[in-house]
Amino acid sequence: MGPEDASIANSCNNLALIYSSQGKYSEAEQLYQRALGIYKNKLDPEHQQVGYMLSCLAKIYSRQGQHEQAKILYHEALTIAENAPGPQPRYKDDILREIAELSRIQSHHEQAESLPQRVTEDES
């Protein structure tokens, strides 16, 4: 078993889940990135496990307020999930919910940013 073994990636994923649940997003992000790199090297880049790791990393970015980066990774993961042979992966529905939530969050931010300008215009 070497540093690029799939079981190491699985261990990184498990530890990242723990860190994420503790709010240690930076530590979780590093572990998810390591797991993702291993899976990309060991498996087909379109493998469902790669898509799952992309969605895990996207969730970490979202929790850190990096919504654009999260959305990009969610869309990559969704493409992999939709193109997967056989039944759709279980994480596909989660990705769709997360993308919808990010869109809602970003829409509220855009509306909130435009409010002061609209108030100023109304007062003129």
N, C-alpha and C positions, 0 to 999 in steps of 0.2 A: 504494500500500500504506500503510495507516494503522495506528494503534496497536491497532485492534480487528480487524485482518485475521486470517483463519484461519491464514495462514502464520506470523504472529507467535505464535499459540497453539501451533503445531507446534514452533517454535523454543524456546518456553518449556518445553514438554514434554521436548524433547531435552536441554536444559540441566539441567532438574530431575532427569532420569535420571542424569546425570553427578554432580550434587551428591549425590544419594541414595546412589550407589555409593561416594562418598567419605565418607559419614557426615555430610554437611552438611545435616541434615534441615530446619533452619529456612529455609535458602535454597531448598531443594527445595520446601518447603511453599508459600512465597510464589509461586514460579513456577507450581506446579500450580494454585494458586488463581487466578492471572491467566489461565492457559490455560482453566480451567473457566469463568471469567466471560466470556471471549471466545466460547467455544463455546456457552454458554447464550444469549448475545445474537445470535449469527449463525445458530445452528441451532435446531431444535426442542428444547425442554428434555428430550424423551424420546429424542433421537438417541443412537445407540450411542457416538458419540465423547464425549458428555457422561457416559454411564455409565462409559466407560473412564477418563475424568479423575477421576470420583468414586472409582473403585477405586484409582487411583494415589495420590490424596490420602489415602484411608483407610489405605493401606499405610504412608505416612509417619507418620500418627498412631499406628498400631500400633507402629512402630519406636521411637516416642518414649514409649511406655507409655500413650498416651491411648486405651485399649481401647474404652471406651464410645463415644467420638466415631468411632472407626474402624468399629465395628460398625454404627452408624447409617448412615454413608456406604456401607459395603459393601451393606447392605440396599437402599438407594436405587439403587445401581448394579445389583444383582441384579434388582430390579423392572424397570429399563429393559431389561436383557439378556433377561429372560423375555418381555417384551412386544414385543421387536423383531420387525419383519416379516422373513420369510425365515429363513434358517438362523440358529441361535443364535450369538451372537458368541463368538469364541475365548476372550475373557477370563472368560466365565461360569464355567467350571470352576475357574479361579484364585480367583474370588470365593468360591465354595463351599468350597474348601480353606482360604482365609483365615478365613472365618467359623467353620469348624470348629476351626481352631487357636486363634482368639480365645476361643471357648467353652471349650476345654480349658485355656487359660491362666487364664481367669477362674475356672474351677472349682477349679483348684489353689490360686489365691489365697484363695478362700473357705474351702477346706479348711484351708489353712495358718493363716488367721486364727482359725479355730475351735479349732485344736489347743491353744493355751495354756489356753483356757477349759475344754476337756474334761479336760485334765490336772489342773487345779485342782479340778474337780468330782470326779474319780476319787480324789483324795487326801483328800477330806472324809469 
